[in-house]
Amino acid sequence: MSLNRSKILMLSTSVVLASTITGCSIFSKKQAEDKGPQANEEVYYQRAMTALDKRQFDQAEKQLKAIDSYYPTSQFIQQVQLDLMYTYFQAKKYPEAIAQVERFLTQYPSHPQADYAYYVRGVANMEQNYDGIIRYTSLRQAHRDNNYLKLAYQNFADFLRRYPNSKFTVDVAQRMQFIGNELAESEMNIARFNIERKAWVAALQRARWVIEYYPETVQIPEALATTVYAYQQLGDTQSAEQYRQIIKLNYPHLLKSNGDVNLNAARHKGSLLNRLSLGTLGRSSTQNVNKEHTMPTANNHASEAKPSLLNRLSFGLLGK
């Protein structure tokens, strides 16, 4: 008798649970029910442009996606996809911006504004490396993971190969120079660590890598000094002397009175307060910059404000 009651109780419980789940499912479906277009494509697009002007990016995204969903053959559809890239970027939705770029380039590989799509991809990957508090300190991004920077560098190299005469070419070249400095700094940061633990070969490899692949970066003096020092520690005086002569000709201030290299001078070490506070205090005026980059609009109908000379020369970091 008790067994039957148990079975009945289990069956009743199962029915109640099933009904609850079904009810929730129906309720969710009702909530997510698509009621179709609520306006024509022109109205949606005008709303999107108004929202962008007000920097209401979530609202702009909503209106643009409505056109994308309801009017796939719209006269605005290609521009809508370009505007979505811009909207995602400004909303700091960088993965979504990159996904939108890939979609656009798949559908319209020969579009007149394809260069903009390639440009957005590189800048979005670059921005993914600059988030959180690091944007407002002088703690170098190169001291953290830099996979996105490497990807952005490749994106920009691809851009320059495809569009050497684009209106974005100068900015891309400047960004590549900026990233090159960051990647070179990353290599030298590892070289410093290896010097501290007396791993001379590992330090030498990092320094030589900078000299070979980042010859235009500000880390070259330190890379040369590190190379000389590492060769000396390894007992290769001939190789050390070859690089010491390069320093003597180009950076004589990095040599001590006895001819030895001055690693501390080559490293441009910050103040003790700056290092102890992870770059948040004791900064020089040239270090105190906001790493946020701006993105030009993809809207053909909007007027594009030209950045100042300071803004362009500082890769979008200053003079905004």
Buried (B, 14 or more C-beta within 10 A) or exposed (E): EEEEEEEEEEEEEEEEEEEEEEEEEEEEEEEEEEEEBEBEBEBBBEBBBEBBEEEBBEBBBBBBBBBBEBBEEBEBBBBBBBBBBBBBBBBBBBEBBBBBBEBBBEEBEEBEBBBBBBBBBBBBBBBBBBEEEBBEBBBBBBBEEBEBBBBBBEBBEBBBEEBEEBEBBEBBBBBBBBBBBBBBBBBBBBBBEBBEEEBBEBBBBBBBBBBEEBEEBEBBBBBBBBBBBBBBBBEBEEBBBEBBEBBEEEBEEBBEEEEBBBBEBBBEEBEEEBEEBEBBEBBEEEBEBEBEBEBBBBBEEBEEEEBEEEBBEBBBBBEE
